[in-house]
Amino acid sequence: MATRSAITLVQKSKPSSAEILQLRCHIRPGASKVREGVAAVTDESVELCVAAPPQDGKSNKAVIEILSEILGVAKSDLQITHGMKSRDKTISVASASFRRGKDTGTNEDLVAMVRKRLLSQEASET
């Protein structure tokens, strides 16, 4: 059985369109405010704790805010593409938002940079 990677870069079919970076996340809503943030980064998913309760989209909004802050991208560049009513979510990020004004190099460098940012946040939580 094939496993899915926590962070993948999806190439678009048209060369003019930008790639999409997808983050597979497992959300733990209702956590204490102190534990809010990245709980773990595994091969299959990024585990996030959010203080917001899982009602009326409050935890979805909190997930976007936390990832925006960690990754250093605008909230409008993040979108939940799968799992709006589930704890397992796929969040898409326009890769162009990472490349604005910077030379990030290859696609592998971009994925590695995002993984490094998430891992650094995880390390500071413990």
DSSP file with accessible surface (Angstrom, degrees, kcal/mol):
  #  RESIDUE AA STRUCTURE BP1 BP2  ACC     N-H-->O    O-->H-N    N-H-->O    O-->H-N    TCO  KAPPA ALPHA  PHI   PSI    X-CA   Y-CA   Z-CA
    1    1 A M              0   0  231      0, 0.0     2,-0.3     0, 0.0     0, 0.0   0.000 360.0 360.0 360.0 130.4    0.0    0.0    0.0
    2    2 A A        -     0   0   96      1,-0.0     2,-0.3     0, 0.0     0, 0.0  -0.577 360.0-143.6 -78.0 135.9    1.4    3.4   -1.0
    3    3 A T        -     0   0  107     -2,-0.3     2,-0.4     1,-0.0    -1,-0.0  -0.720  13.1-125.5 -97.2 151.6    1.8    6.0    1.7
    4    4 A R        -     0   0  168     -2,-0.3     2,-0.2    40,-0.0     4,-0.0  -0.754  21.6-121.6 -95.9 144.3    1.2    9.6    1.1
    5    5 A S        -     0   0   49     -2,-0.4    39,-0.2     1,-0.1     3,-0.1  -0.536  12.5-131.2 -82.6 148.2    3.8   12.2    2.0
    6    6 A A  S    S+     0   0    0     37,-1.7    18,-2.6    36,-0.2     2,-0.5   0.857  98.0  34.0 -66.9 -33.3    2.9   15.0    4.4
    7    7 A I  E    S+A   23   0A   4     36,-0.2     2,-0.3    16,-0.2    -1,-0.2  -0.977  74.2 167.1-128.5 119.4    4.3   17.6    2.0
    8    8 A T  E     -A   22   0A  39     14,-2.3    14,-3.4    -2,-0.5     2,-0.6  -0.968  28.9-139.5-132.4 149.8    4.0   17.3   -1.7
    9    9 A L  E     -A   21   0A  33     -2,-0.3     2,-0.6    12,-0.2    12,-0.2  -0.943  19.2-154.7-108.7 119.7    4.4   19.6   -4.6
   10   10 A V  E     -A   20   0A  54     10,-3.5    10,-2.2    -2,-0.6     2,-0.3  -0.851   7.7-144.2 -99.5 122.2    1.8   19.2   -7.4
   11   11 A Q        -     0   0  108     -2,-0.6     2,-0.2     8,-0.2     8,-0.1  -0.665  15.4-130.4 -83.4 136.6    2.8   20.3  -10.9
   12   12 A K        -     0   0  104     -2,-0.3     7,-0.1     5,-0.3    -1,-0.0  -0.512  13.9-124.8 -82.4 154.7    0.2   21.8  -13.0
   13   13 A S  S    S+     0   0  124     -2,-0.2    -1,-0.1     2,-0.0    -2,-0.0   0.833  95.1  68.7 -71.1 -31.6   -0.4   20.6  -16.5
   14   14 A K  S >  S-     0   0  140      1,-0.1     3,-0.9     4,-0.1    -2,-0.2  -0.743  77.7-142.6 -89.7 133.5    0.0   24.0  -18.1
   15   15 A P  T 3  S+     0   0  136      0, 0.0    -1,-0.1     0, 0.0    -3,-0.1   0.782  98.1  60.1 -66.0 -23.4    3.6   25.4  -17.9
   16   16 A S  T 3  S+     0   0  114      2,-0.1     2,-0.2    -3,-0.0    -3,-0.0   0.727  90.7  82.4 -78.0 -19.9    2.2   28.9  -17.3
   17   17 A S  S <  S-     0   0   47     -3,-0.9    -5,-0.3     1,-0.1     2,-0.1  -0.591  82.7-114.1 -90.4 149.6    0.4   28.0  -14.0
   18   18 A A        -     0   0   47     -2,-0.2     2,-0.1     1,-0.1    -4,-0.1  -0.318  30.1-104.2 -77.2 159.7    2.2   27.8  -10.7
   19   19 A E        -     0   0   39     -8,-0.1    76,-2.0    -7,-0.1     2,-0.5  -0.394  28.4-132.9 -77.0 162.1    2.7   24.6   -8.7
   20   20 A I  E     -AB  10  94A  38    -10,-2.2   -10,-3.5    74,-0.2     2,-0.5  -0.965   7.7-146.9-118.4 130.7    0.6   23.9   -5.6
   21   21 A L  E     -AB   9  93A   0     72,-3.2    72,-2.8    -2,-0.5     2,-0.5  -0.853  17.4-157.3 -94.9 125.9    2.2   22.7   -2.4
   22   22 A Q  E     -AB   8  92A  39    -14,-3.4   -14,-2.3    -2,-0.5     2,-0.5  -0.916   7.2-164.8-110.8 131.6   -0.1   20.4   -0.5
   23   23 A L  E     -AB   7  91A   0     68,-2.9    68,-2.8    -2,-0.5     2,-0.7  -0.960   9.8-151.0-111.3 123.4    0.1   19.8    3.3
   24   24 A R  E     - B   0  90A  40    -18,-2.6    22,-2.5    -2,-0.5     2,-0.3  -0.871  27.6-176.8 -93.6 120.3   -1.7   16.7    4.7
   25   25 A C  E     -cB  46  89A   3     64,-3.2    64,-2.8    -2,-0.7     2,-0.5  -0.887  28.9-152.7-122.9 148.6   -2.6   17.6    8.3
   26   26 A H  E     -cB  47  88A  56     20,-2.4    22,-2.5    -2,-0.3     2,-0.4  -0.990  26.7-151.3-115.8 123.4   -4.2   16.0   11.3
   27   27 A I  E     -c   48   0A   2     60,-2.8    22,-0.2    -2,-0.5    20,-0.1  -0.779  15.2-163.5-103.0 137.6   -5.9   18.5   13.5
   28   28 A R  E >   -c   49   0A  88     20,-2.8    22,-2.1    -2,-0.4     3,-0.6  -0.860  21.0-165.6-115.6  92.3   -6.5   18.3   17.2
   29   29 A P  T 3   +     0   0   21      0, 0.0    22,-0.2     0, 0.0    23,-0.1  -0.348  64.3  36.7 -76.4 159.3   -9.1   20.9   18.0
   30   30 A G  T 3  S+     0   0   54     22,-1.6    21,-0.2    20,-0.4    22,-0.1   0.646  78.3 148.5  78.6  15.5   -9.9   22.1   21.6
   31   31 A A    <   -     0   0   14     19,-2.4    -1,-0.2    -3,-0.6     5,-0.1  -0.339  57.4 -87.5 -74.6 163.7   -6.3   22.0   22.8
   32   32 A S    >>  -     0   0   62      1,-0.1     3,-0.7    -2,-0.0     4,-0.5  -0.351  35.8-114.3 -69.5 154.4   -5.1   24.4   25.4
   33   33 A K  G >4 S+     0   0  149      1,-0.2     3,-0.8     2,-0.2    -1,-0.1   0.834 115.9  59.6 -60.1 -29.5   -3.8   27.8   24.1
   34   34 A V  G 34 S+     0   0  127      1,-0.2    -1,-0.2    17,-0.0    -3,-0.0   0.865 106.5  46.0 -68.3 -35.1   -0.3   26.8   25.3
   35   35 A R  G <4 S+     0   0  128     -3,-0.7    14,-0.3     2,-0.0    -1,-0.2   0.450  82.8 128.2 -88.2   0.2   -0.1   23.7   23.1
   36   36 A E    <<  +     0   0   41     -3,-0.8     2,-0.3    -4,-0.5    14,-0.2  -0.333  51.6  42.6 -63.9 132.8   -1.4   25.5   20.0
   37   37 A G  E    S-D   49   0A   2     12,-2.6    12,-3.0    -2,-0.1     2,-0.5  -0.913 103.2  -7.1 133.7-159.2    0.8   24.9   17.0
   38   38 A V  E     +D   48   0A   2     -2,-0.3    10,-0.3    10,-0.2    87,-0.2  -0.608  48.8 177.9 -77.4 121.6    2.7   22.1   15.4
   39   39 A A  E     -     0   0A  33      8,-3.2     2,-0.3    -2,-0.5     9,-0.2   0.829  66.2 -15.8 -89.7 -39.2    2.6   19.0   17.5
   40   40 A A  E     -D   47   0A  22      7,-1.4     7,-3.3     2,-0.0     2,-0.5  -0.983  47.7-144.5-162.6 152.7    4.5   16.6   15.2
   41   41 A V  E     +D   46   0A  19     -2,-0.3     5,-0.2     5,-0.2     2,-0.2  -0.972  32.0 170.0-123.5 110.8    5.7   16.3   11.6
   42   42 A T        -     0   0   45      3,-2.9   -36,-0.2    -2,-0.5    -2,-0.0  -0.564  50.1 -98.3-109.6 179.5    5.7   12.7   10.4
   43   43 A D  S    S+     0   0  117     -2,-0.2   -37,-1.7     1,-0.2   -36,-0.2   0.809 122.6  38.2 -67.2 -29.8    6.1   11.1    7.0
   44   44 A E  S    S-     0   0  100    -39,-0.2     2,-0.3     1,-0.2    -1,-0.2   0.749 124.5  -3.4 -94.4 -29.8    2.3   10.9    6.5
   45   45 A S        -     0   0   22    -22,-0.0    -3,-2.9   -38,-0.0     2,-0.5  -0.994  55.8-115.8-158.4 165.3    1.0   14.1    8.1
   46   46 A V  E     -cD  25  41A   1    -22,-2.5   -20,-2.4    -2,-0.3     2,-0.6  -0.943  34.3-145.3-104.2 122.4    1.6   17.3   10.0
   47   47 A E  E     -cD  26  40A  41     -7,-3.3    -8,-3.2    -2,-0.5    -7,-1.4  -0.824  19.4-174.3 -95.9 124.2   -0.1   17.2   13.3
   48   48 A L  E     -cD  27  38A   0    -22,-2.5   -20,-2.8    -2,-0.6     2,-0.5  -0.948  15.1-152.8-119.7 137.9   -1.5   20.6   14.5
   49   49 A C  E     -cD  28  37A   2    -12,-3.0   -12,-2.6    -2,-0.4     2,-0.4  -0.919  17.0-175.9-105.0 132.1   -3.1   21.5   17.8
   50   50 A V        -     0   0    0    -22,-2.1   -19,-2.4    -2,-0.5   -20,-0.4  -0.976  26.5-145.9-127.8 144.2   -5.6   24.4   17.8
   51   51 A A  S    S+     0   0   30     -2,-0.4   -18,-0.1   -21,-0.2    -1,-0.1   0.762  72.4  98.9 -77.9 -24.2   -7.4   25.9   20.7
   52   52 A A  S    S-     0   0   21      6,-0.2   -22,-1.6     7,-0.1   -21,-0.2  -0.308  78.9-114.6 -67.1 144.6  -10.5   26.7   18.7
   53   53 A P        -     0   0   50      0, 0.0     2,-2.0     0, 0.0     6,-0.7  -0.422  27.7-107.9 -76.1 156.2  -13.5   24.2   19.1
   54   54 A P  S    S+     0   0   85      0, 0.0     2,-0.4     0, 0.0    -2,-0.0  -0.357  82.0 106.4 -83.1  61.4  -14.6   22.2   16.1
   55   55 A Q  S >  S-     0   0  106     -2,-2.0     3,-1.9     1,-0.1     4,-0.2  -1.000  79.7  -0.8-141.5 140.6  -17.8   24.0   15.4
   56   56 A D  T 3  S-     0   0  151     -2,-0.4    -1,-0.1     1,-0.3     0, 0.0   0.770 121.6 -65.3  56.4  30.2  -18.9   26.5   12.8
   57   57 A G  T 3> S+     0   0   39     27,-0.1     4,-2.1     1,-0.1    -1,-0.3   0.601  99.9 130.4  75.0  10.7  -15.5   26.4   11.1
   58   58 A K  H <> S+     0   0  101     -3,-1.9     4,-2.0     1,-0.2    -6,-0.2   0.909  73.9  46.0 -64.8 -41.9  -13.6   28.0   14.0
   59   59 A S  H  > S+     0   0   11     -6,-0.7     4,-2.4     2,-0.2    -1,-0.2   0.875 109.9  54.9 -71.3 -33.1  -10.9   25.3   14.0
   60   60 A N  H  > S+     0   0   17      2,-0.2     4,-2.0     1,-0.2    -2,-0.2   0.928 109.1  47.8 -61.6 -43.0  -10.5   25.6   10.2
   61   61 A K  H  X S+     0   0  139     -4,-2.1     4,-2.3     1,-0.2    -2,-0.2   0.912 111.2  50.9 -64.1 -40.0   -9.9   29.3   10.6
   62   62 A A  H  X S+     0   0    9     -4,-2.0     4,-2.6     2,-0.2    -1,-0.2   0.885 107.0  53.9 -65.4 -38.5   -7.4   28.7   13.4
   63   63 A V  H  X S+     0   0    0     -4,-2.4     4,-2.6     2,-0.2     5,-0.3   0.936 109.7  47.6 -60.4 -46.6   -5.5   26.1   11.2
   64   64 A I  H  X S+     0   0   25     -4,-2.0     4,-2.3     1,-0.2    -2,-0.2   0.922 112.6  49.3 -61.5 -43.2   -5.2   28.7    8.4
   65   65 A E  H  X S+     0   0   80     -4,-2.3     4,-2.0     2,-0.2    -2,-0.2   0.924 112.8  46.6 -64.1 -43.2   -4.0   31.4   10.9
   66   66 A I  H  X S+     0   0   21     -4,-2.6     4,-2.5     1,-0.2     5,-0.2   0.945 114.7  45.4 -65.9 -47.5   -1.4   29.1   12.5
   67   67 A L  H  X S+     0   0    0     -4,-2.6     4,-2.8     1,-0.2     5,-0.3   0.885 110.4  55.3 -65.3 -36.5    0.0   27.8    9.2
   68   68 A S  H  X>S+     0   0   18     -4,-2.3     4,-1.3    -5,-0.3     5,-1.3   0.933 111.4  44.2 -60.1 -44.6    0.1   31.3    7.8
   69   69 A E  H  <5S+     0   0  163     -4,-2.0    -2,-0.2    -5,-0.2    -1,-0.2   0.925 116.5  45.5 -66.9 -44.6    2.2   32.5   10.7
   70   70 A I  H  <5S+     0   0   24     -4,-2.5    -2,-0.2     1,-0.2    -1,-0.2   0.926 119.5  39.3 -66.3 -45.6    4.5   29.4   10.7
   71   71 A L  H  <5S-     0   0    0     -4,-2.8    -1,-0.2    -5,-0.2    -2,-0.2   0.627 103.7-126.7 -83.8 -15.0    5.1   29.4    6.9
   72   72 A G  T  <5 +     0   0   59     -4,-1.3     2,-0.3    -5,-0.3    -3,-0.2   0.854  66.0 124.0  73.4  34.2    5.3   33.2    6.5
   73   73 A V      < -     0   0   12     -5,-1.3    -1,-0.3    -6,-0.3    -2,-0.1  -0.840  68.2 -91.1-121.1 162.6    2.6   33.4    3.8
   74   74 A A    >   -     0   0   46     -2,-0.3     3,-1.6     1,-0.1     4,-0.3  -0.391  31.0-122.8 -70.1 147.7   -0.6   35.4    3.6
   75   75 A K  G >  S+     0   0  113      1,-0.3     3,-1.5     2,-0.2    -1,-0.1   0.841 112.4  62.8 -59.2 -31.3   -3.8   33.7    4.9
   76   76 A S  G 3  S+     0   0  109      1,-0.3    -1,-0.3     3,-0.0    -2,-0.0   0.690  95.0  60.8 -69.8 -16.1   -5.3   34.2    1.4
   77   77 A D  G <  S+     0   0   28     -3,-1.6    17,-1.3    16,-0.1     2,-0.4   0.528  95.1  76.6 -85.5  -7.5   -2.6   31.9   -0.1
   78   78 A L  E <   +E   93   0A  12     -3,-1.5     2,-0.3    -4,-0.3    15,-0.2  -0.857  57.7 174.1-105.0 141.5   -3.8   29.0    2.0
   79   79 A Q  E     -E   92   0A 131     13,-1.9    13,-3.2    -2,-0.4     2,-0.7  -0.983  32.2-130.4-148.3 133.0   -6.9   27.0    1.3
   80   80 A I  E     +E   91   0A  21     -2,-0.3    11,-0.2    11,-0.2     3,-0.1  -0.749  30.3 173.8 -80.4 114.2   -8.4   23.8    2.8
   81   81 A T  E     +     0   0A  52      9,-2.7     2,-0.3    -2,-0.7    10,-0.2   0.713  63.2  22.8 -98.1 -25.0   -9.0   21.6   -0.2
   82   82 A H  E    S+E   90   0A 117      8,-1.4     8,-2.1     1,-0.1    -1,-0.3  -0.997 110.7  31.1-140.6 142.5  -10.1   18.4    1.5
   83   83 A G    >   +     0   0   24     -2,-0.3     3,-1.6     6,-0.2    -1,-0.1   0.823  50.5 159.2  88.3  36.0  -11.6   17.7    4.9
   84   84 A M  T 3  S+     0   0  109      1,-0.3   -24,-0.1    -3,-0.1   -27,-0.1   0.833  87.5  30.0 -58.9 -30.9  -13.6   20.8    5.8
   85   85 A K  T 3  S+     0   0  212      3,-0.1     2,-0.3   -25,-0.0    -1,-0.3   0.026 113.5  78.3-116.4  26.4  -15.5   18.7    8.3
   86   86 A S  S <  S-     0   0   56     -3,-1.6    -4,-0.0     2,-0.1   -59,-0.0  -0.888  77.5-127.4-130.3 160.1  -12.8   16.2    9.2
   87   87 A R  S    S+     0   0  135     -2,-0.3   -60,-2.8   -61,-0.1     2,-0.6   0.717  98.6  73.5 -78.3 -21.8   -9.7   16.2   11.4
   88   88 A D  E    S+B   26   0A  98    -62,-0.2     2,-0.3   -64,-0.0   -62,-0.2  -0.860  71.8 172.1 -93.7 117.9   -7.7   15.0    8.5
   89   89 A K  E     -B   25   0A   9    -64,-2.8   -64,-3.2    -2,-0.6     2,-0.5  -0.912  32.7-144.6-128.7 152.4   -7.3   17.9    6.0
   90   90 A T  E     -BE  24  82A  15     -8,-2.1    -9,-2.7    -2,-0.3    -8,-1.4  -0.987  21.6-165.7-114.1 122.5   -5.4   18.7    2.9
   91   91 A I  E     -BE  23  80A   0    -68,-2.8   -68,-2.9    -2,-0.5     2,-0.4  -0.941   5.7-150.8-113.3 127.1   -4.2   22.3    2.8
   92   92 A S  E     -BE  22  79A  12    -13,-3.2   -13,-1.9    -2,-0.5     2,-0.4  -0.802  10.2-171.4-100.7 139.1   -3.0   23.8   -0.5
   93   93 A V  E     -BE  21  78A   0    -72,-2.8   -72,-3.2    -2,-0.4     2,-0.4  -0.996  29.0-120.3-127.7 130.3   -0.5   26.7   -0.7
   94   94 A A  E >   -B   20   0A  33    -17,-1.3     3,-1.6    -2,-0.4     4,-0.4  -0.570  19.7-145.8 -68.3 121.1    0.4   28.5   -3.9
   95   95 A S  T >> S+     0   0    1    -76,-2.0     3,-1.2    -2,-0.4     4,-1.1   0.774  94.4  70.9 -64.4 -22.2    4.1   27.8   -4.3
   96   96 A A  H 3> S+     0   0   42    -77,-0.4     4,-0.8     1,-0.3    -1,-0.3   0.810  86.2  66.5 -62.9 -27.1    4.5   31.3   -5.8
   97   97 A S  H <4 S+     0   0   12     -3,-1.6    -1,-0.3     1,-0.2    -2,-0.2   0.803 103.8  45.0 -66.7 -24.8    3.8   32.8   -2.4
   98   98 A F  H <4 S+     0   0    1     -3,-1.2    -1,-0.2    -4,-0.4    -2,-0.2   0.744 112.4  52.0 -83.4 -25.9    7.1   31.2   -1.2
   99   99 A R  H >< S+     0   0   65     -4,-1.1     3,-1.7    -3,-0.1     2,-0.4   0.480  74.2 124.8 -92.8  -3.5    9.0   32.4   -4.3
  100  100 A R  T 3< S-     0   0  151     -4,-0.8     3,-0.1     1,-0.3    -3,-0.0  -0.425  94.8 -13.7 -62.5 116.0    8.0   36.1   -4.2
  101  101 A G  T 3  S+     0   0   90     -2,-0.4     2,-0.3     1,-0.2    -1,-0.3   0.580 122.8  92.7  72.4   8.2   11.2   38.1   -4.2
  102  102 A K  S <  S-     0   0  116     -3,-1.7     2,-0.8     3,-0.0    -1,-0.2  -0.951  70.6-134.9-133.1 155.1   13.4   35.1   -3.4
  103  103 A D        +     0   0  158     -2,-0.3    -4,-0.1     1,-0.1    -3,-0.1  -0.877  28.5 171.7-106.5  97.0   15.3   32.5   -5.3
  104  104 A T        -     0   0   24     -2,-0.8     2,-0.3     1,-0.3    -1,-0.1   0.540  31.2-145.1 -86.0  -6.5   14.3   29.2   -3.6
  105  105 A G        +     0   0   34      4,-0.1    -1,-0.3    -3,-0.1    -3,-0.0  -0.568  52.1   7.4  85.0-140.1   16.0   27.0   -6.1
  106  106 A T  S  > S-     0   0   70     -2,-0.3     4,-1.5     1,-0.1     3,-0.1  -0.171  74.7-105.5 -79.0 171.4   14.5   23.6   -7.1
  107  107 A N  H  > S+     0   0   42      1,-0.2     4,-2.2     2,-0.2     5,-0.2   0.854 121.6  56.2 -63.8 -36.5   11.1   22.1   -6.1
  108  108 A E  H  > S+     0   0  137      1,-0.2     4,-2.5     2,-0.2    -1,-0.2   0.881 104.6  53.5 -63.5 -36.3   12.9   19.8   -3.7
  109  109 A D  H  > S+     0   0   86      2,-0.2     4,-2.4     1,-0.2    -1,-0.2   0.882 107.1  51.8 -63.9 -37.8   14.4   22.8   -2.0
  110  110 A L  H  X S+     0   0    0     -4,-1.5     4,-2.2     2,-0.2    -2,-0.2   0.941 111.5  45.3 -64.7 -46.1   10.9   24.3   -1.6
  111  111 A V  H  X S+     0   0   32     -4,-2.2     4,-2.5     1,-0.2    -2,-0.2   0.925 114.2  49.9 -63.3 -42.8    9.6   21.1    0.0
  112  112 A A  H  X S+     0   0   57     -4,-2.5     4,-2.5     1,-0.2    -1,-0.2   0.893 109.2  52.0 -63.7 -38.5   12.6   20.9    2.3
  113  113 A M  H  X S+     0   0   43     -4,-2.4     4,-2.3     2,-0.2    -1,-0.2   0.926 110.9  46.8 -64.9 -43.2   12.3   24.5    3.3
  114  114 A V  H  X S+     0   0    0     -4,-2.2     4,-2.3     2,-0.2     5,-0.2   0.936 112.8  49.6 -65.3 -44.4    8.6   24.0    4.3
  115  115 A R  H  X S+     0   0   62     -4,-2.5     4,-2.8     1,-0.2    -2,-0.2   0.922 110.4  51.4 -59.5 -41.6    9.5   20.9    6.2
  116  116 A K  H  X S+     0   0  157     -4,-2.5     4,-2.5     1,-0.2    -1,-0.2   0.912 109.1  49.8 -63.8 -42.7   12.3   22.7    8.0
  117  117 A R  H  X S+     0   0   66     -4,-2.3     4,-1.6     2,-0.2    -1,-0.2   0.909 113.2  46.4 -62.3 -42.4   10.0   25.6    9.0
  118  118 A L  H  X S+     0   0    0     -4,-2.3     4,-2.2     2,-0.2    -2,-0.2   0.920 113.3  48.8 -66.7 -41.3    7.4   23.1   10.4
  119  119 A L  H  X S+     0   0   69     -4,-2.8     4,-2.5     1,-0.2    -2,-0.2   0.883 108.6  53.5 -67.3 -36.2   10.1   21.1   12.2
  120  120 A S  H  X S+     0   0   72     -4,-2.5     4,-1.6     1,-0.2    -1,-0.2   0.880 109.9  48.1 -66.6 -35.8   11.6   24.2   13.8
  121  121 A Q  H  X S+     0   0   51     -4,-1.6     4,-1.0     2,-0.2    -2,-0.2   0.900 111.0  51.3 -68.5 -40.2    8.1   25.2   15.1
  122  122 A E  H >X S+     0   0   48     -4,-2.2     4,-0.9     1,-0.2     3,-0.7   0.925 108.7  51.2 -62.3 -42.9    7.6   21.7   16.5
  123  123 A A  H 3< S+     0   0   63     -4,-2.5     3,-0.4     1,-0.2    -1,-0.2   0.864 107.1  53.0 -64.9 -35.1   11.0   21.8   18.3
  124  124 A S  H 3< S+     0   0   81     -4,-1.6    -1,-0.2     1,-0.2    -2,-0.2   0.721 102.7  59.7 -74.6 -18.4   10.2   25.1   19.9
  125  125 A E  H <<        0   0   70     -4,-1.0    -1,-0.2    -3,-0.7    -2,-0.2   0.776 360.0 360.0 -77.3 -29.6    6.9   23.7   21.3
  126  126 A T     <        0   0  148     -4,-0.9   -87,-0.0    -3,-0.4    -3,-0.0  -0.410 360.0 360.0 -88.8 360.0    8.6   21.0   23.3
